[in-house]
Every structure is written in C-alpha cells, then in structure tokens.
Amino acid sequence: MAESKASPLSYDCIPAFRFCVSFNTVNGETIEMGFSEVSGLNAELQTEEVTDGCALLASYKLPKPIKFPNLVLKKALGVSSHGLIKWIDEAIYSFIFKPCTVNVSLCKAGETYEDGSQEVIILKAWALNNAYPVKVQLSEFSSTKNELVIETLELAYRELKRLK
C-alpha cells in the first residue's frame, strides 16, 4: 500500500510581537523607536439613527464622521533621552504642536548578512497622519516591587491609512 505524504500546513497569519514604530517629523527626519506595546489602531464609522416621520416602525442609520481613538505607545523608561522628548514636551507643556506621521508596521526577520545585521521585511503597515502627543504617563513607583518603569505616550491623530 502506498503511503501518502501529507503536505505541511502553511499559515499566513502574522504574529503581533514583531513590530516597528517610526515618526516622520515636520523637518523630514525619521525617528525609529522600540515600544513594548502599541494599541489604538482603530477606525469606527459612527452612525445616527433617524426615524421616518411617516412610518413609525421604520428607522435608518446614517453615517457620521469617522472616530479614531488615541494611539497608545508603551515602553520601558531608559536613562538616555530619545529624539521625541523635545517634541512631546513642546506639545504637552508649551502648547506648541508639530503634527507628524507615525508609521506602525508588522514585520518579520529576513536574511542575515555577514556583518550580523538582519533584513526586516514589512508585512503590513499603517500610517497615522497628523499625530501629536496628548498624554504622557509613567507607571507608579513602588519600593515593594521589582518592576521596570513603563512610559506611556498617547497620540491623537486625524487619519488612519492602511499602507500595505
């Protein structure tokens, strides 16, 4: 009897643990930052329910503007300052806003080169246009816990576009 070989299952699902976040600033500079968590990639079309004046049993849902939540970025607080500190401080403390485009990408590792660097392949990507900081928060400090300080940054944005 011939033995049939089962082909291995292939899944094209993308894991959520490998992602990149970059900020394209007003002056054309691109800043890449590592974050431990990203959330707020949502777009919700709001609706308004309107009843028909003639038929009391009929109602319609009419579209309203799209609602975007804040983008929430979390990372461990480090000793060295990064290039976004000035941008955040200007918005929060000085009320000087310089909106930028934030790109969030889901990636996978590609080829490893001789120098040890590794190619990054972008699988899916989103652009959040006209983003600016609206909240910065540090986790609580406690002498009874052995935990990292987590810095949370919230950004408001005007538009979410799927790039890939």
HELIX and SHEET records of a PDB file:
HELIX    1   1 LEU A   84  SER A   94  1                                  11    
SHEET    1   A 7 THR A  30  MET A  33  0                                        
SHEET    2   A 7 PHE A  19  ASN A  24 -1                                        
SHEET    3   A 7 CYS A 100  THR A 112 -1                                        
SHEET    4   A 7 GLN A 118  LEU A 138 -1                                        
SHEET    5   A 7 ILE A 150  ALA A 156 -1                                        
SHEET    6   A 7 LEU A  71  ALA A  76 -1                                        
SHEET    7   A 7 GLU A  37  SER A  39 -1                                        
SHEET    1   B 5 THR A  30  MET A  33  0                                        
SHEET    2   B 5 PHE A  19  ASN A  24 -1                                        
SHEET    3   B 5 CYS A 100  THR A 112 -1                                        
SHEET    4   B 5 GLN A 118  LEU A 138 -1                                        
SHEET    5   B 5 GLU A 159  ARG A 162 -1                                        
SHEET    1   C 2 GLU A  44  THR A  51  0                                        
SHEET    2   C 2 SER A  59  LYS A  67 -1                                        
END                                                                             
